[in-house]
């Protein structure tokens, strides 16, 4: 998608340059092709110049006006199109964009806009027109914006249209600390100083700044004509000990770096700063009177470390989520391509609709992110309704628990060798052993195939079942598994099915009835990661290690099970084994940060006591707090028995385990009790993976490797 953006970047202010850059950088990260339209309407102020031109017979003088050119920062960091001063020049350009976005923070007043270029009058008829974050006011706006497919406003303009209009945040909030570190100048380390960026200059402001600096034995650094030098400003502001400012950028930098600061309210009309301060809940930083002595509590950061960052992330996430849906960068709000009335962002990819279809007209198709979604062949579809009836998103899947359940244990395998091969406490191997060796049954689990793809499979020997041991941090290919399970259980074969909660719910819904000879054991998961990213990363490792990868152990416990201790073990076809620090590994870090998750994981129903299995097994992550020094750091599971059938089967392996009964809150103290948080980095990363090498891409998002 090619996107043309028009802003007031020709103002050549620090704020306009950074806003322009933030918009361009963000859209570029999403895999679009952003172009800033270089539009610089002449305002007639102090821009006249006399140009002498030679004619054929005599010299003549012409009065012209200077063209406002973009700053060197914009020229360096942004793709510019055009060089236009009037709406007519813009209309003659024919840029050929798929969409145009107008981003303007000026107020649209009751008399309309003095410049129609910002109303995208130059856009081609077939292009999408989007207004982002306008400050709207007045009846004229209703008419002028009638041709826009998407309209979002600042909060001051929310009531202009008499209907609900999305309110979005300032694009400056898209800037992260890592972005500033990327572009700021490298300046020599100086004596500790107090940075002053106050555009109103008077004796009281100067006195207030001097008193503040003297109180903490700091030098005073006042930004002057260098203010619009973006990279220098960011360098100086980010290295300051304290900040006094009356600007949005000053407040933003202070917030990102969690620096003591005060905001001098020199202009009541600076609503964007006021809104930001209100959203961040730190109005205590506002200094309305600076004629007296500086007050320390105005400067001090009251929140604990990390709290401000979480608030910033929340604002940024919602803003970027709105942007994604506005542009159609993601298809999460689009309906799935089959008769089931759910959105793509709700679809678990459980295969139930494909497998239940009597006409075999639904196919699970891989999208560009690597996830499978249903697609119907409408020519074959008879509208029988079976796909809708079986969809787990449309039903309550929390129906398996019986009275007096669940019963919950913390547990670990008494056999240390078996426990060490497992991700946590070694419960699953005993369930497999009981089903295969004692019940003469089969086990369904997840393994790697010869190409290191993650697939669901069926084992009826322990040698085959051992391939299921250990977590696989990617969504598995489940093609044909549900029908195979049905054939086994209807023939009387006993089966242990192990999978993600959504997959377990999908199997239950597909079968339509409970089978006494089927035990469903769900795994408490973090999220279902993109198989495409995993495949690319395995290929990278094979190339880097000069031998095909044959096993990828996500949580090797040789040095311990804790977050700081576990390793990633990569085994290759040449018999070699490489061990890496787990939490710092680029792939594992991206997985843990939810950058690789299926969209439905942010809307997951299966958290805490909402369960789909007869038995639920998860990591008992609070074991260190619970057991203290008695914990051996080799892994502990929690086990939820959700009904009588699950309990009866579990009773058969209890003597092989060390068990401790616990309550629900203890079991889930450090486990997920709500869906994973939406992360805008996820869409950025997945959109870039087809254009970039996967390991450097993952490393660029690795917050522990920078």
C-alpha positions as CSV (number, residue, x, y, z in Angstrom):
1,X,0.0,0.0,0.0
2,X,1.3,3.4,-1.0
3,X,0.3,6.2,1.4
4,X,0.7,9.9,0.9
5,X,0.8,12.0,4.0
6,X,0.2,15.7,4.2
7,X,1.2,17.6,7.4
8,X,2.4,21.0,8.4
9,X,6.0,19.9,8.3
10,X,6.9,23.0,6.3
11,X,6.5,25.0,9.5
12,X,10.0,23.7,10.2
13,X,9.5,23.5,14.0
14,X,10.9,20.9,16.3
15,X,7.3,19.6,16.9
16,X,6.3,19.4,13.3
17,X,9.5,17.7,12.2
18,X,9.2,15.1,15.0
19,X,5.6,14.5,14.3
20,X,6.2,14.1,10.6
21,X,9.1,11.7,11.3
22,X,7.0,9.6,13.8
23,X,4.2,9.2,11.2
24,X,6.6,8.2,8.5
25,X,8.7,5.8,10.6
26,X,5.6,4.1,12.0
27,X,3.9,3.5,8.7
28,X,7.2,2.4,7.2
29,X,7.6,-0.2,10.0
30,X,4.1,-1.6,9.2
31,X,5.4,-2.5,5.7
32,X,3.6,0.3,3.8
33,X,5.2,2.7,1.4
34,X,4.8,6.1,3.1
35,X,5.6,9.4,1.3
36,X,5.4,12.8,2.8
37,X,3.8,15.3,0.4
38,X,6.1,18.3,0.4
39,X,3.5,21.1,0.5
40,X,4.6,24.5,1.8
41,X,1.9,27.2,1.3
42,X,3.4,30.7,1.4
43,X,2.2,32.8,4.3
44,X,3.6,36.0,2.9
45,X,5.5,36.9,6.1
46,X,9.1,38.2,5.6
47,X,9.6,36.0,2.6
48,X,9.8,38.6,-0.2
49,X,13.0,38.8,-2.3
50,X,13.8,40.8,-5.4
51,X,15.3,38.8,-8.2
52,X,17.1,40.5,-11.1
53,X,16.5,38.8,-14.4
54,X,18.1,39.6,-17.7
55,X,15.7,40.1,-20.5
56,X,16.5,40.2,-24.2
57,X,16.9,44.0,-24.2
58,X,17.1,45.1,-20.6
59,X,17.3,43.9,-17.1
60,X,14.1,43.5,-15.1
61,X,13.3,43.0,-11.5
62,X,10.7,40.6,-10.2
63,X,9.4,40.3,-6.6
64,X,9.1,36.7,-5.6
65,X,8.8,34.8,-2.3
66,X,11.1,32.3,-0.9
67,X,10.1,28.6,-0.9
68,X,9.9,27.1,2.6
69,X,12.1,24.0,2.2
70,X,12.0,21.1,4.6
71,X,14.7,20.8,7.3
72,X,17.8,18.7,6.8
73,X,16.3,16.3,9.4
74,X,13.2,15.7,7.2
75,X,15.3,15.5,4.0
76,X,17.4,12.8,5.7
77,X,14.7,10.7,7.4
78,X,11.6,11.0,5.2
79,X,10.6,10.1,1.7
80,X,9.4,13.4,0.1
81,X,7.2,13.8,-2.9
82,X,6.5,17.0,-4.8
83,X,7.5,20.6,-4.1
84,X,4.3,22.4,-4.2
85,X,3.0,25.7,-2.9
86,X,-0.6,25.8,-4.1
87,X,-3.6,23.5,-4.3
88,X,-3.4,23.7,-8.1
89,X,0.2,22.5,-8.1
90,X,-0.8,19.6,-5.9
91,X,-3.7,18.6,-8.2
92,X,-1.4,18.6,-11.2
93,X,1.0,16.1,-9.5
94,X,-1.1,13.0,-9.7
95,X,0.9,11.2,-7.0
96,X,-1.0,7.9,-7.5
97,X,-1.3,6.9,-3.9
98,X,-3.6,4.1,-2.6
99,X,-4.5,6.3,0.4
100,X,-3.9,9.9,1.6
101,X,-3.7,10.9,5.3
102,X,-4.1,14.4,6.4
103,X,-2.6,15.0,9.9
104,X,-3.0,18.4,11.3
105,X,-3.2,19.6,14.9
106,X,-4.4,23.1,14.1
107,X,-8.0,23.9,15.0
108,X,-10.5,23.6,12.2
109,X,-12.7,26.7,13.0
110,X,-16.3,27.6,12.5
111,X,-15.5,29.2,9.1
112,X,-13.8,26.2,7.6
113,X,-10.2,25.6,6.6
114,X,-8.3,28.4,4.9
115,X,-6.3,25.8,2.8
116,X,-8.1,23.1,1.0
117,X,-5.0,21.1,0.5
118,X,-5.3,19.7,4.0
119,X,-8.9,18.5,3.0
120,X,-7.2,16.3,0.4
121,X,-8.9,18.1,-2.5
122,X,-6.0,17.0,-4.7
123,X,-6.4,13.2,-4.0
124,X,-7.4,11.0,-6.9
125,X,-11.0,9.8,-6.9
126,X,-10.2,6.1,-6.3
127,X,-7.8,6.9,-3.4
128,X,-8.9,6.4,0.3
129,X,-9.1,9.7,2.2
130,X,-8.3,9.7,5.9
131,X,-8.2,12.5,8.5
132,X,-6.1,11.7,11.5
133,X,-6.3,13.5,14.8
134,X,-7.9,16.8,13.6
135,X,-9.2,19.4,16.1
136,X,-12.6,20.0,14.7
137,X,-15.1,22.7,15.6
138,X,-18.0,24.2,13.6
139,X,-20.8,23.3,11.2
140,X,-18.6,23.7,8.1
141,X,-16.6,20.6,9.1
142,X,-19.6,18.3,8.5
143,X,-19.6,19.3,4.8
144,X,-15.9,19.5,4.2
145,X,-15.2,16.0,5.7
146,X,-18.1,14.2,4.1
147,X,-15.9,12.6,1.5
148,X,-13.5,11.0,4.0
149,X,-13.7,7.3,4.4
150,X,-12.1,7.5,7.8
151,X,-12.2,10.4,10.3
152,X,-10.5,10.5,13.7
153,X,-10.3,13.5,15.9
154,X,-8.6,15.0,19.0
155,X,-10.9,15.0,22.0
156,X,-11.9,18.6,21.5
157,X,-13.6,17.7,18.2
158,X,-15.4,14.6,19.4
159,X,-18.9,16.2,19.4
160,X,-18.7,18.1,16.1
161,X,-20.6,15.5,14.1
162,X,-23.2,14.6,16.6
163,X,-22.2,10.9,16.5
164,X,-19.4,8.7,17.8
165,X,-16.1,9.6,16.1
166,X,-12.9,7.8,17.1
167,X,-10.6,9.9,19.3
168,X,-6.9,9.3,18.7
169,X,-3.7,10.3,20.4
170,X,-1.0,12.6,19.2
171,X,1.4,10.8,16.7
172,X,4.2,12.2,18.9
173,X,3.3,9.4,21.4
174,X,4.4,6.8,18.8
175,X,8.0,7.9,19.6
176,X,9.8,5.5,22.0
177,X,13.0,5.9,23.9
178,X,14.8,3.5,21.6
179,X,13.8,5.8,18.6
180,X,15.4,8.8,20.3
181,X,18.5,6.8,21.0
182,X,18.6,5.9,17.3
183,X,18.5,9.4,15.9
184,X,20.0,11.7,18.6
185,X,23.4,13.2,18.2
186,X,26.4,11.9,20.1
187,X,27.6,14.7,22.3
188,X,30.4,14.8,24.8
189,X,29.5,14.0,28.4
190,X,29.2,17.3,30.3
191,X,28.9,18.4,33.9
192,X,25.4,17.6,35.2
193,X,22.9,20.2,34.0
194,X,19.3,21.4,34.1
195,X,17.8,21.6,30.7
196,X,15.5,24.6,30.0
197,X,13.2,24.6,27.0
198,X,10.7,27.4,27.6
199,X,9.6,29.5,24.6
200,X,8.3,32.3,26.7
201,X,11.2,34.4,27.9
202,X,10.9,36.7,30.9
203,X,12.8,37.5,34.1
204,X,10.6,35.3,36.3
205,X,11.2,32.2,34.1
206,X,15.0,32.9,34.2
207,X,15.0,33.4,37.9
208,X,13.0,30.2,38.5
209,X,15.4,28.2,36.3
210,X,18.5,29.7,38.1
211,X,17.1,28.9,41.5
212,X,16.2,25.3,40.4
213,X,19.7,24.7,39.1
214,X,21.5,26.2,42.1
215,X,19.4,24.1,44.5
216,X,20.8,20.9,43.1
217,X,24.3,22.2,42.1
218,X,23.6,21.9,38.4
219,X,24.7,23.9,35.4
220,X,22.0,25.6,33.4
221,X,21.6,24.8,29.8
222,X,19.0,26.9,28.0
223,X,18.1,25.8,24.5
224,X,18.0,28.7,22.1
225,X,18.3,29.0,18.3
226,X,19.4,25.3,18.2
227,X,15.9,24.3,19.3
228,X,14.8,23.2,15.8
229,X,17.9,21.1,15.4
230,X,16.1,17.8,16.1
231,X,18.9,15.5,16.7
232,X,20.9,18.0,18.9
233,X,17.8,18.8,20.9
234,X,17.1,15.2,21.7
235,X,20.7,14.6,22.7
236,X,20.8,17.5,25.1
237,X,17.3,16.9,26.6
238,X,17.9,13.1,27.1
239,X,21.2,13.6,28.9
240,X,19.9,16.3,31.3
241,X,19.5,15.6,35.1
242,X,16.3,17.7,35.2
243,X,14.1,19.5,32.7
244,X,12.0,22.7,32.8
245,X,9.8,23.1,29.8
246,X,6.6,24.5,28.3
247,X,6.6,22.2,25.3
248,X,5.1,18.8,24.3
249,X,8.5,17.5,23.2
250,X,10.2,18.5,26.5
251,X,7.5,16.7,28.5
252,X,7.7,13.7,26.2
253,X,11.4,13.3,26.6
254,X,11.3,13.8,30.3
255,X,8.6,11.1,30.5
256,X,10.4,8.5,28.3
257,X,13.6,8.9,30.4
258,X,11.7,9.2,33.7
259,X,13.5,12.5,34.6
260,X,12.4,15.0,37.2
261,X,10.7,17.9,35.4
262,X,8.2,20.7,35.7
263,X,5.8,21.9,33.0
264,X,5.5,25.7,33.0
265,X,2.0,26.5,31.9
266,X,2.9,29.6,29.9
267,X,0.0,29.1,27.4
268,X,-3.4,27.8,28.3
269,X,-4.0,27.0,24.6
270,X,-1.5,24.1,24.5
271,X,-4.2,21.5,24.9
272,X,-2.1,18.7,23.4
273,X,0.3,18.9,26.3
274,X,-2.5,19.2,28.9
275,X,-4.2,16.2,27.4
276,X,-1.0,14.1,27.6
277,X,-0.3,15.2,31.2
278,X,-3.9,14.3,32.1
279,X,-3.7,10.9,30.4
280,X,-0.4,10.2,32.2
281,X,-1.8,11.1,35.6
282,X,1.0,13.4,36.5
283,X,-0.7,16.8,36.8
284,X,1.5,17.4,39.8
285,X,4.3,18.4,37.4
286,X,2.3,21.5,36.2
287,X,3.8,24.8,37.5
288,X,1.2,27.6,37.0
289,X,3.1,30.2,39.1
290,X,6.9,30.4,38.7
291,X,7.5,33.7,40.5
292,X,8.3,31.9,43.8
293,X,10.7,29.3,45.0
294,X,10.9,25.9,43.1
295,X,9.0,23.2,44.9
296,X,10.7,19.8,44.9
297,X,7.5,17.7,44.8
298,X,6.6,19.4,41.5
299,X,9.8,18.1,39.9
300,X,9.9,14.6,41.5
301,X,8.6,11.5,39.7
302,X,6.1,10.1,42.1
303,X,5.5,6.8,40.4
304,X,7.6,3.7,40.9
305,X,10.1,2.8,38.1
306,X,8.3,1.4,35.0
307,X,4.9,2.8,35.8
308,X,5.2,5.7,33.5
309,X,6.4,3.5,30.7
310,X,3.4,1.2,31.1
311,X,1.1,4.2,30.8
312,X,2.9,5.4,27.7
313,X,2.7,1.9,26.2
314,X,-1.1,1.8,26.9
315,X,-1.6,5.2,25.1
316,X,0.7,4.1,22.2
317,X,-1.0,0.7,21.8
318,X,-4.5,2.1,21.5
319,X,-3.4,4.8,19.2
320,X,-1.6,2.4,16.9
321,X,-4.4,-0.1,17.0
322,X,-6.7,2.6,15.7
323,X,-4.2,3.4,13.0
324,X,-3.9,-0.2,11.9
325,X,-7.6,-0.6,11.5
326,X,-8.0,2.8,10.0
327,X,-5.6,1.9,7.2
328,X,-6.5,-1.7,6.9
329,X,-2.9,-2.6,7.7
330,X,-4.2,-5.5,9.6
331,X,-7.3,-7.5,8.8
332,X,-8.3,-8.3,12.4
333,X,-11.7,-6.5,12.0
334,X,-12.5,-8.2,8.7
335,X,-14.9,-11.2,8.8
336,X,-13.4,-14.6,8.2
337,X,-14.0,-16.0,4.7
338,X,-16.5,-18.6,5.6
339,X,-20.1,-18.6,6.8
340,X,-19.1,-18.2,10.5
341,X,-20.0,-14.7,11.7
342,X,-16.7,-13.9,13.5
343,X,-13.8,-11.6,12.7
344,X,-10.3,-12.7,11.8
345,X,-9.0,-11.3,15.1
346,X,-11.4,-13.6,17.0
347,X,-10.6,-16.8,15.0
348,X,-8.5,-19.3,17.0
349,X,-7.6,-21.4,13.9
350,X,-8.8,-24.6,15.6
351,X,-9.7,-26.3,12.4
352,X,-13.2,-27.4,13.7
353,X,-15.1,-25.6,10.9
354,X,-12.9,-27.2,8.2
355,X,-13.1,-30.7,9.6
356,X,-16.9,-30.6,10.2
357,X,-17.8,-29.4,6.8
358,X,-19.7,-32.3,5.0
359,X,-19.0,-30.8,1.5
360,X,-15.2,-30.3,2.3
361,X,-15.6,-26.8,1.0
362,X,-13.7,-25.0,3.8
363,X,-9.9,-24.9,3.6
364,X,-7.5,-23.5,6.2
365,X,-5.3,-21.0,4.2
366,X,-2.1,-19.5,5.4
367,X,-2.0,-15.7,5.5
368,X,1.1,-13.4,5.2
369,X,1.8,-13.6,8.9
370,X,1.9,-17.4,8.8
371,X,-1.4,-18.2,10.5
372,X,-4.2,-20.3,9.0
373,X,-7.8,-19.0,8.6
374,X,-10.8,-20.6,7.0
375,X,-11.8,-19.9,3.4
376,X,-15.0,-21.3,1.9
377,X,-15.5,-22.3,-1.7
378,X,-19.0,-20.7,-2.1
379,X,-19.7,-22.8,-5.2
380,X,-19.8,-25.9,-3.0
381,X,-21.3,-24.5,0.2
382,X,-24.8,-25.6,0.9
383,X,-25.3,-23.3,3.9
384,X,-25.9,-26.3,6.2
385,X,-24.8,-24.2,9.2
386,X,-22.5,-26.9,10.7
387,X,-19.4,-24.6,10.6
388,X,-21.2,-22.0,12.6
389,X,-22.6,-24.5,15.1
390,X,-19.1,-25.9,15.8
391,X,-17.3,-22.5,16.1
392,X,-15.8,-22.3,19.6
393,X,-15.9,-18.5,19.5
394,X,-19.7,-18.6,19.4
395,X,-20.2,-20.9,22.3
396,X,-19.4,-21.2,26.0
397,X,-16.6,-23.7,26.2
398,X,-16.4,-23.6,30.0
399,X,-18.8,-26.4,30.6
400,X,-16.6,-29.3,31.7
401,X,-16.1,-28.4,35.4
402,X,-18.3,-30.4,37.8
403,X,-19.3,-29.5,41.3
404,X,-16.4,-29.5,43.8
405,X,-13.9,-29.1,40.9
406,X,-11.3,-28.0,40.0
407,X,-8.9,-29.8,42.4
408,X,-5.4,-28.2,42.0
409,X,-1.9,-29.5,42.8
410,X,1.6,-28.3,42.5
411,X,3.6,-31.3,41.3
412,X,6.9,-32.7,40.0
413,X,8.0,-36.0,38.7
414,X,10.0,-38.1,41.2
415,X,12.2,-39.4,38.3
416,X,14.7,-36.6,37.8
417,X,15.8,-37.8,34.3
418,X,12.2,-37.6,33.1
419,X,11.6,-34.3,34.7
420,X,14.7,-32.8,33.1
421,X,13.4,-33.7,29.6
422,X,10.2,-31.7,30.3
423,X,9.5,-28.0,30.2
424,X,8.3,-27.8,33.8
425,X,7.5,-30.6,36.3
426,X,7.5,-33.7,34.1
427,X,3.7,-34.5,34.4
428,X,3.0,-35.1,30.7
429,X,5.4,-38.0,30.3
430,X,3.6,-39.9,33.0
431,X,0.3,-39.3,31.4
432,X,1.7,-40.6,28.1
433,X,3.2,-43.6,29.8
434,X,-0.1,-44.5,31.5
435,X,-2.1,-44.2,28.3
436,X,0.3,-46.1,26.1
437,X,1.8,-48.7,28.3
438,X,-1.0,-49.4,30.8
439,X,-4.2,-48.5,28.7
440,X,-2.8,-49.7,25.3
441,X,-4.0,-46.4,24.0
442,X,-2.7,-43.5,21.8
443,X,-1.4,-40.0,22.6
444,X,-1.9,-36.9,20.5
445,X,0.8,-34.2,20.9
446,X,3.0,-31.8,19.0
447,X,6.4,-32.5,17.5
448,X,8.9,-31.3,15.0
449,X,8.9,-32.9,11.6
450,X,12.1,-33.5,9.4
451,X,11.9,-29.9,8.2
452,X,11.5,-28.6,11.8
453,X,7.9,-27.6,11.2
454,X,5.6,-27.9,14.3
455,X,2.9,-30.4,13.6
456,X,0.2,-32.3,15.6
457,X,0.6,-36.1,15.5
458,X,-0.5,-39.3,17.1
459,X,1.8,-41.8,18.9
460,X,1.1,-45.3,20.1
461,X,4.6,-46.0,21.4
462,X,6.7,-44.2,24.0
463,X,9.5,-43.7,21.6
464,X,7.1,-41.7,19.4
465,X,5.5,-39.9,22.4
466,X,8.9,-38.7,23.6
467,X,9.0,-36.4,20.6
468,X,6.1,-34.5,22.2
469,X,8.1,-33.7,25.3
470,X,9.0,-30.0,25.9
471,X,7.1,-26.9,24.8
472,X,7.1,-26.0,21.1
473,X,6.8,-22.2,20.9
474,X,4.8,-22.1,17.6
475,X,1.3,-22.9,16.5
476,X,1.1,-26.4,15.1
477,X,-0.3,-27.6,11.8
478,X,-3.4,-29.7,12.9
479,X,-4.5,-30.8,9.5
480,X,-6.6,-34.0,9.7
481,X,-6.1,-34.6,13.5
482,X,-9.7,-34.2,14.6
483,X,-11.1,-36.9,12.2
484,X,-8.3,-39.3,13.2
485,X,-9.1,-38.8,16.9
486,X,-12.8,-39.4,16.2
487,X,-12.0,-42.7,14.3
488,X,-9.9,-43.9,17.2
489,X,-12.4,-43.1,20.0
490,X,-15.4,-44.4,18.1
491,X,-13.5,-47.6,17.5
492,X,-13.0,-48.0,21.3
493,X,-9.4,-47.0,21.4
494,X,-8.3,-45.0,24.4
495,X,-6.8,-41.6,23.6
496,X,-5.0,-38.9,25.5
497,X,-5.3,-35.6,23.5
498,X,-2.8,-32.9,24.6
499,X,-3.0,-29.4,23.1
500,X,-3.6,-25.7,23.5
501,X,-6.9,-24.8,25.2
502,X,-8.5,-23.5,22.0
503,X,-7.5,-26.7,20.2
504,X,-9.0,-28.8,23.0
505,X,-12.2,-26.8,22.9
506,X,-12.2,-27.2,19.1
507,X,-11.9,-31.0,19.4
508,X,-14.8,-31.2,21.9
509,X,-17.0,-29.1,19.7
510,X,-16.1,-31.1,16.6
511,X,-16.9,-34.4,18.4
512,X,-20.1,-33.1,19.7
513,X,-20.2,-35.5,22.6
514,X,-18.1,-36.7,25.5
515,X,-16.3,-40.0,25.1
516,X,-15.3,-41.9,28.2
517,X,-12.2,-43.3,26.5
518,X,-10.9,-39.8,25.6
519,X,-8.9,-37.8,28.0
520,X,-8.4,-34.2,27.0
521,X,-5.3,-32.5,28.6
522,X,-4.8,-28.8,27.9
523,X,-1.6,-26.8,28.2
524,X,-1.7,-23.4,29.8
525,X,0.0,-21.4,27.0
526,X,1.4,-17.9,26.7
527,X,0.3,-17.5,23.1
528,X,0.2,-19.3,19.7
529,X,3.2,-18.0,17.8
530,X,3.6,-17.6,14.0
531,X,4.8,-20.8,12.3
532,X,6.2,-18.7,9.5
533,X,8.5,-16.8,11.9
534,X,9.6,-20.1,13.5
535,X,10.3,-21.6,10.2
536,X,12.4,-18.7,9.1
537,X,14.3,-18.7,12.4
538,X,15.1,-22.5,12.0
539,X,16.4,-21.8,8.5
540,X,18.6,-19.0,9.9
541,X,20.0,-21.3,12.6
542,X,20.7,-24.0,10.1
543,X,22.6,-21.6,7.9
544,X,24.5,-20.0,10.8
545,X,25.5,-23.3,12.3
546,X,26.3,-24.9,8.9
547,X,24.1,-27.9,9.6
548,X,20.4,-28.5,9.5
549,X,18.6,-28.1,12.9
550,X,17.0,-31.3,14.1
551,X,15.8,-30.2,17.6
552,X,15.1,-26.8,19.3
553,X,14.7,-27.1,23.0
554,X,13.0,-23.9,24.1
555,X,13.6,-24.4,27.8
556,X,16.6,-26.4,28.6
557,X,17.0,-26.7,32.4
558,X,20.6,-27.9,32.8
559,X,21.5,-24.7,34.6
560,X,18.1,-24.2,36.2
561,X,14.5,-23.6,35.4
562,X,14.1,-20.0,36.6
563,X,13.8,-17.0,34.2
564,X,17.4,-16.0,34.7
565,X,18.7,-19.6,34.3
566,X,17.1,-21.5,31.5
567,X,18.8,-22.1,28.2
568,X,17.9,-22.7,24.6
569,X,19.5,-25.8,23.2
570,X,19.9,-26.2,19.4
571,X,20.8,-29.7,18.1
572,X,22.0,-30.0,14.5
573,X,22.3,-32.9,12.1
574,X,26.1,-33.1,12.5
575,X,25.7,-34.2,16.1
576,X,26.6,-30.8,17.6
577,X,24.7,-29.0,20.4
578,X,24.7,-25.3,20.9
579,X,23.4,-23.7,24.1
580,X,22.3,-20.1,24.4
581,X,20.9,-17.9,27.2
582,X,17.2,-18.5,26.9
583,X,15.8,-15.2,28.0
584,X,18.1,-13.2,25.7
585,X,17.6,-15.4,22.6
586,X,16.1,-13.3,19.8
587,X,13.3,-15.7,19.0
588,X,12.4,-16.6,22.6
589,X,12.4,-12.9,23.6
590,X,10.0,-12.0,20.8
591,X,7.7,-14.9,21.8
592,X,7.8,-13.9,25.5
593,X,7.0,-10.3,24.6
594,X,4.0,-11.4,22.5
595,X,5.4,-10.0,19.2
596,X,4.7,-13.3,17.4
597,X,1.2,-14.1,18.7
598,X,-1.9,-15.0,16.7
599,X,-4.3,-12.0,16.8
600,X,-7.0,-14.1,18.7
601,X,-4.6,-14.5,21.6
602,X,-5.3,-10.9,22.6
603,X,-9.0,-12.0,22.8
604,X,-8.5,-15.4,24.3
605,X,-11.3,-16.8,26.5
606,X,-9.1,-19.6,28.1
607,X,-7.5,-17.9,31.0
608,X,-7.4,-18.8,34.7
609,X,-10.5,-21.0,35.6
610,X,-12.1,-20.9,32.1
611,X,-10.9,-24.3,30.9
612,X,-11.5,-26.8,28.1
613,X,-9.6,-29.9,29.3
614,X,-10.4,-32.7,31.7
615,X,-6.9,-32.0,33.0
616,X,-5.0,-28.7,32.8
617,X,-1.2,-28.6,33.2
618,X,0.8,-25.4,33.4
619,X,4.1,-24.0,34.7
620,X,3.9,-23.3,38.5
621,X,5.8,-20.0,38.1
622,X,5.5,-18.9,41.7
623,X,7.2,-21.9,43.1
624,X,10.2,-19.9,44.4
625,X,7.9,-17.7,46.5
626,X,5.9,-20.7,47.6
627,X,8.6,-23.2,48.5
628,X,11.5,-20.8,49.1
629,X,14.8,-22.5,49.5
630,X,13.2,-25.9,49.2
631,X,12.7,-25.3,45.5
632,X,15.5,-27.1,43.5
633,X,15.0,-24.9,40.4
634,X,14.4,-27.9,38.1
635,X,10.8,-27.2,37.2
636,X,7.4,-27.5,38.9
637,X,3.9,-27.9,37.3
638,X,0.5,-27.1,38.5
639,X,-2.3,-29.6,37.7
640,X,-6.0,-28.7,37.6
641,X,-8.4,-31.7,37.6
642,X,-11.5,-30.2,36.1
643,X,-13.9,-33.2,36.4
644,X,-14.3,-36.7,37.8
645,X,-13.0,-38.3,34.6
646,X,-9.8,-36.3,34.7
647,X,-9.3,-37.1,38.4
648,X,-9.8,-40.8,37.8
649,X,-7.1,-40.9,35.2
650,X,-4.7,-38.7,37.2
651,X,-5.1,-40.9,40.2
652,X,-3.3,-43.7,38.3
653,X,0.0,-41.7,38.1
654,X,-0.1,-39.9,41.5
655,X,2.4,-42.3,43.1
656,X,5.0,-41.2,40.6
657,X,4.8,-37.6,41.6
658,X,5.5,-35.3,44.5
659,X,2.2,-33.4,45.0
660,X,1.1,-30.5,47.0
661,X,-2.5,-29.2,47.0
662,X,-2.8,-25.5,46.2
663,X,-5.6,-23.0,45.6
664,X,-6.4,-21.3,42.3
665,X,-4.9,-17.9,43.2
666,X,-1.6,-19.5,44.2
667,X,-1.5,-21.6,41.0
668,X,-2.1,-18.5,38.8
669,X,-0.1,-16.0,40.8
670,X,2.4,-15.6,38.0
671,X,0.4,-17.2,35.2
672,X,-1.9,-15.5,32.8
673,X,-5.2,-14.5,34.3
674,X,-6.3,-12.4,31.3
675,X,-5.4,-12.5,27.6
676,X,-2.0,-11.2,26.4
677,X,-1.7,-7.5,25.8
678,X,-1.9,-6.2,22.3
679,X,1.5,-5.2,21.1
680,X,1.9,-2.8,18.1
681,X,5.4,-4.1,17.6
682,X,3.8,-7.4,16.6
683,X,2.3,-6.1,13.4
684,X,5.4,-4.1,12.6
685,X,7.7,-7.2,13.0
686,X,5.4,-9.5,11.0
687,X,5.0,-7.0,8.2
688,X,8.8,-6.7,7.9
689,X,9.7,-10.3,7.9
690,X,9.4,-10.9,4.2
691,X,11.7,-8.0,3.4
692,X,14.4,-8.5,6.0
693,X,16.6,-11.3,7.4
694,X,14.8,-12.8,10.3
695,X,17.5,-12.8,13.0
696,X,18.6,-9.2,12.6
697,X,14.9,-8.3,12.5
698,X,14.1,-10.2,15.7
699,X,17.2,-8.7,17.4
700,X,16.0,-5.1,16.5
701,X,13.0,-5.9,18.7
702,X,15.0,-7.6,21.5
703,X,15.0,-5.2,24.4
704,X,17.6,-7.3,26.3
705,X,20.2,-7.2,23.4
706,X,20.3,-3.5,22.8
